Amino acid sequence: MKKLHIGKTAAVVLVLALLLLLDSCFVITQQNQYTVVRQFGKVVDIRDTAGISFKLPVIQTVDTMPNTVLLYDLPVSDVITQDKKTMVADSFILWKIDDPQKFIQTLNGSIGSAESRLSSLVYNSMKNTISGMSQSEVISGRDGELAGAIRDGVGNSLDQYGIELIAVETKHLDLPDDNKAAVYQRMISERNNIAASYTAQGESEAQKIRSQTDKEVQIMLSEAQATAEKLEAEGEAEYMRILSDAYADPAKADFYSFVRSLDAAKASLTGEDNVLFLDSSSPLASIFYENAE
């Protein structure tokens, strides 16, 4: 019985050992990682296809590295523009391991070492790029031009490490706190000066327009007055011509005198209960005397 019990125990141990041995043969590679297979510390295979694969048990070991876009926050740093203005830059980097073999050979597969190289190279590129731009150019370049220039400044220097630099983005690019008040005050003063200049120009233009308008109005009034006087003179001349023609013809002259006498009588009898007293020598009286005869 004792020998049988020992035999069963040995069989169980053997089965467990075989299961552990089989388990150590399987390697699971995730979608977002590289699987690095080492044999006695030397890299013998790098797998980047997701799924299950095999390795030699015991003598081969595996570790993983990220196969996805990584984010690294650069330390906040001061940069100086071409016009000697200090600015505070807060940026981040998007990068990935493009060649895991080079990455392991040059950086021993260390993410920390890679971030250190990225920080140094990108900061130098940022410093050199901004030092060749004025402060206003740096601010206006925030729509992508600045990031592109910094990316170009890094160039292909990261290829030797098996790293691909995808983008350099600036979260915050501003003046140091101790300079903000003075700069803002100067900006306000400059804007006030510009506003005052625009106001003065506007007043000058308005005065020119008012003077021109007054001049044109005076010219128009003078022309209108001259035209009115001309028309009045022409009307007076026409009146005198008609009057002259009327008095030149005895028949027309009598009729014209008759009509004028009636108009005068009508004008004198406005209102109610009016009585008109006429002397016999009055031109109006002659109308009645002549009609009575």
Number of C-alpha atoms within 10 A of each C-alpha: 6 6 8 9 10 11 12 11 12 12 12 12 12 12 12 12 12 12 12 12 14 13 12 16 16 14 18 14 18 17 13 14 18 21 22 22 22 17 15 11 11 11 16 11 13 17 18 18 15 14 11 10 12 13 17 14 14 11 10 17 19 16 12 17 19 17 18 14 15 14 14 16 14 20 12 13 13 16 21 19 20 16 12 12 14 17 21 16 22 17 21 20 22 15 20 19 25 17 15 24 18 17 21 16 13 15 16 14 19 12 15 10 13 22 17 12 15 21 18 12 17 22 21 15 19 22 18 18 22 20 19 14 18 16 21 10 15 20 13 12 15 15 10 12 13 22 19 14 18 23 21 12 18 17 14 12 14 15 15 13 22 21 20 18 23 13 15 23 19 16 11 14 18 14 18 14 10 8 12 12 12 11 12 11 11 12 12 12 12 12 12 12 12 12 12 12 12 12 12 12 12 12 12 12 12 12 12 12 12 12 12 12 12 12 12 12 12 12 12 12 12 12 12 12 12 12 12 12 12 12 12 12 12 12 12 12 12 12 12 12 12 12 14 12 12 17 16 11 11 10 10 14 16 13 14 15 16 16 12 14 18 15 12 13 14 10 10 12 12 9 7 6 6 9 8 7 9 11 9 11 8 11 16 20 16 16 14 11 10 8 8 7 5
